[in-house]
Amino acid sequence: MTDKTVAIIGGGPAGLAAARLIKLRSPEATVTVYERAESSTGTFGFGVGLTEATMRNVTSADPEMAEQMRQASYVGHNLVLRSGAREVHLHGARNLAIGRATLLEVLTRLTDEVGVDLRMGTKVDISELTADVIVAADGARSATREGLQEELGVTVDYGSLHYMWCGADFAVENANFAWRSNGDDLFVAHAYPYAEGRSTFLIEADETTWASAGLAENDRAVQPGESDWRSLELVETMFADELRGRPLLANRTRWSRFPTVSLQRWSAGNVVLLGDAAHTAHYTIGSGTKLALEDAIALADALAEHDEVGEAFAAYETRRRPGVDRFKHLAARSQAWWTSFRERMTNTPEEIALSYMTRAGNIGVSDYAREYPDNARVALEHLGDAPVGDLDMLDDWVLSRPLAAGALAAPSRTLSDADLPAQGVRRLQWSDTAGGEQATRELCSCPEEVVVLGGDDDPRAVGARIDTAERVRWKGRHTVVVEVPTALRSEAAAAVATGRADAVILTQ
Ligand SMILES: Cc1cc2nc3c(=O)[nH]c(=O)nc-3n(C[C@H](O)[C@H](O)[C@H](O)COP(=O)(O)OP(=O)(O)OC[C@H]3O[C@@H](n4cnc5c(N)ncnc54)[C@H](O)[C@@H]3O)c2cc1C
């Protein structure tokens, strides 16, 4: 692509980064960004976290952008899980956090510097644009995507967890998770510092709390563009200690449910989607901005490498799909974990920490024990005295623990069909990678005491089975066994270690 015209709808991280990188890679192109907000300070939200891995990718694509982002970021904090007076400390200074408005200021400046025509305060519709390439970077609620639903094959799922994205006017010492309950009301706070004198304070409420705390009623009273002051006051009272008695900061802050956006195709004709417009991943894995920036890099590269627009879009999608799909899968499991937090809040903080770190299936028990041997030892006490110093042995040790659960007793947690009772066993083949509610309902209501969940060997199907098994176990009526391929042995061990499954059958 040399002298093409490129129109970008949306000046969020995706749109701005794409504009700069396209202009850098293809200097002859005419690039225009249309952003409906008057300035970057008019944006929504507070701070976002970025990992070192993301920053390495940005550095190799655009060292200047990475450097400026780093300079504007807040570096280094531990993660602390708080349950009453007890705390568990997790990983140290490996992440950065940056105010969303600050990030947009940096990207706006960098975009301006390379000669992009940036039109702030300009809301556009795709029908008004005549460019060779139209980039839809208009966010999770993209109107462009809405208009191209059929061509793109769009699915949007709203989870049941409600959240409010708030801030605080001081930097919390450590990123932390804290929870407070009062009767049926349960609120979970995720707090992390993102600037001197600023923290993100994100609050979650499940469906039970939504009803018991009258949040629906509060929400109905909020006018468009206003904040939900009644809910904010309620939450301030609940988390007065964490907030040091300070008020929460609001910025058109009200309860939302996270839209998980999935598309069969990321382009149609001369229109290509990127960032949240193309895909979203639940905020609890803190990756939406990362994916948006990485999309921008891949799109700019693809447009520079291919003259034909369709070929460039295909190359962009081929490059990005696998990574995005992987993060979407991790995010879906993380979302499910937080949505069901009520079920685990009475566990010890050490058990919660192990379950949290292994929730998405990308970290195993020995990975966790390598970094946090003392926490791991306490979290594994329910299985005995764990050899946390012997990482090569730890998964074996977990899977070798004896099982005595209702109708099922066995010398280890790794079963074969011969270990199952002759009667009273319900088997279900379940390979759906999403949800699992139907399987949970079916198994929870079955009269058999032992249930065995099997299905495809695909890691996503295995993860979904393990999460389903956990939900069945919570009802306390069944002993739950999950079939896991031997290649995913470490995930099998994590499932047993965290009580997601009573036992496993290792398959080939
Ligand atoms: C609660 C919460 C916490 C999060 N925390 C993190 C985190 O810690 N780390 C992380 O990496 N990500 C995080 N994210 C995700 C992150 O905010 C998004 O993934 C990211 O902003 C996506 O960037 P984007 O440019 O695609 O979309 P957006 O940032 O939404 O930008 C879209 C832009 O398009 C503009 N626009 C829309 N329509 C039009 C139009 N018609 N004309 C002109 N302009 C238009 C909007 O004004 C907006 O500026 C979080 C998200 C949420 C909800």
The ligand as a Gaussian input file, in Angstrom:
#p B3LYP/6-31G(d) Opt

LIG

0 1
 C      -13.560000      -2.316000      33.515000
 C      -12.513000      -2.478000      32.471000
 C      -11.177000      -2.641000      32.845000
 C      -10.196000      -2.809000      31.872000
 N       -8.902000      -3.008000      32.257000
 C       -7.972000      -3.270000      31.325000
 C       -6.618000      -3.511000      31.694000
 O       -6.250000      -3.496000      32.863000
 N       -5.723000      -3.779000      30.706000
 C       -6.067000      -3.814000      29.397000
 O       -5.212000      -4.093000      28.541000
 N       -7.337000      -3.565000      29.008000
 C       -8.291000      -3.301000      29.940000
 N       -9.574000      -3.057000      29.563000
 C       -9.935000      -3.130000      28.135000
 C       -9.617000      -1.872000      27.379000
 O      -10.180000      -0.735000      27.979000
 C      -10.117000      -2.003000      25.948000
 O       -9.863000      -3.295000      25.471000
 C       -9.440000      -1.012000      25.028000
 O       -9.803000       0.286000      25.384000
 C       -9.822000      -1.270000      23.574000
 O       -9.360000      -0.231000      22.778000
 P      -10.146000       0.190000      21.465000
 O       -9.360000       1.311000      20.884000
 O      -10.411000      -0.994000      20.643000
 O      -11.569000       0.704000      21.953000
 P      -11.942000       1.949000      22.855000
 O      -10.898000       2.210000      23.838000
 O      -13.317000       1.725000      23.353000
 O      -11.954000       3.168000      21.836000
 C      -12.967000       3.330000      20.902000
 C      -13.044000       4.797000      20.545000
 O      -13.929000       4.982000      19.477000
 C      -14.659000       6.183000      19.671000
 N      -15.865000       6.093000      18.848000
 C      -16.862000       5.186000      18.957000
 N      -17.782000       5.393000      17.985000
 C      -17.351000       6.447000      17.245000
 C      -17.849000       7.122000      16.098000
 N      -18.987000       6.746000      15.526000
 N      -17.145000       8.145000      15.611000
 C      -15.991000       8.557000      16.196000
 N      -15.468000       7.948000      17.283000
 C      -16.136000       6.906000      17.791000
 C      -14.894000       6.195000      21.159000
 O      -15.183000       7.486000      21.639000
 C      -13.567000       5.661000      21.687000
 O      -12.650000       6.694000      21.949000
 C      -10.566000      -2.840000      30.511000
 C      -11.903000      -2.668000      30.129000
 C      -12.869000      -2.499000      31.103000
 C      -14.305000      -2.347000      30.691000

